[in-house]
Amino acid sequence: MSVHKKVDAKKVTTHVLQSMKEHGEKIAMLTAYDYSTARVLDDAGIDILLVGDSASNVMAGNETTLPITLDHMIYHATSVVRAVGRAMVVVDLPFGSYQGNSKEALNSAIRIMKESGAHSIKLEGGANVSESVQRIISAGIPVMGHLGLTPQSIYKFGTYTVRATEEEEANQLVEDAKLLESLGCYAIVLEKIPADLGKRVAEEVKIPIIGIGAGQYVDGQVLVVHDMLGITKEFSPRFLRRYLNLYDNIKGAVENYIDDVKSKDFPNDDEQY
Ligand code: KIV
């Protein structure tokens, strides 16, 4: 067990995550969209795998998260669930599958849980989605909230800049976090907000707060796996720490392969039947 681990769990559940917060153990979360990557991340001991709608960007090449569908999300989630032994798998409800209609929200959440075998869903928003959150939780489905920069509302906000820097928006965010907690959400993602506000929320609500660009005082961190492995080259926000430079590593390997094929070096005598 890692020296930083205080809560030993064979399987990560909402109760395990709550216990981590209470014991001061930070929660490590990454996105995953496919079986092979999810296997490695689970094997490494990641606590939560998020089948994020960022699949729309990094897997499908869309500019925003808006085009991805519920069927696409279920496809990705099913592949990730197949790979996982320990991590908790959370799946984003995609844009258009829950906003403004709590019955549709519940149906979307049920489809994800039934068809993919995932353990929980995530959705964006606070008071505006409270009816949907309530209905989904009443059906026994754990819900993770998402506040701050909410990419599904990008056309409303207009930019991907830091959110809640003004007092009024910061207070609204705290209220939304408290509301999500009171509705029964088991955790909340806070995206791209000042670190002091992340600290305030983590102190004022009891459920785990997981940040992406929300500073060091929250209860856990999440990154998009393609970003932290350096597969996406152009995306370089301040909050991103790159652990590898896979874009260049993969490119170099493929260039070597092309050279080997063209030069007839590959395959050699030992690599054929
Ligand atoms: O879809 C996603 O990857 C996310 C993370 C940025 C939290 O929601």
Boltz pocket constraint, residues with backbone or C-beta under 6 A from the ligand:
constraints:
  - pocket:
      binder: B
      contacts: [[A, 31], [A, 50], [A, 51], [A, 52], [A, 53], [A, 54], [A, 55], [A, 92], [A, 189], [A, 191], [A, 212], [A, 222], [A, 224]]
      max_distance: 6.0
